[in-house]
């Protein structure tokens, strides 16, 4: 696996397969499926060939990764979703 973290905080933002292309540039990161505009070579770290087991409940920003292990991010807040659609007026 490839893991992309914020450089200063170690917050795990994205996980990619080993076969996925991840190109880190000085102003953005380009992947096979999308561009990450708020991350770049100056603020991110890409770990490759990671064999550590990913937490089952992984979601972006929920964990830290320091290059060897995961730990829970105490500031992570589970997203809430509105289930009711707005009523027509």
Residue, then its C-alpha position, 0 to 999 in steps of 0.5 A: x500500500x501507499x500512504x499519504x500523510x501531512x508532513x507536520x502532523x502525520x495525519x493520514x489523508x489517503x491510501x493507495x494501492x501499490x500499483x497506483x501512480x502517485x506523483x508529488x509535485x511542488x504545487x499538487x499531487x497527481x494520482x491515477x484518478x484525481x488531483x490533490x490540490x491542497x497537498x504537495x511536496x512541501x507538506x506531504x509524505x508518501x510511504x510506499x510498500x507499507x505492509x502494516x495492517x490498515x485499521x478496518x474503520x480507516x477514513x481520511x484524517x481519522x488516524x496518524x501514521x508515523x512510518x511504522x504504526x497507526x494511532x487514533x487522531x483525538x481531534x477527528x470528528x465523525x461526519x454527520x449526514x442529513x437524511x431528510x431532504x428539504x421540503x418543497x415550498 
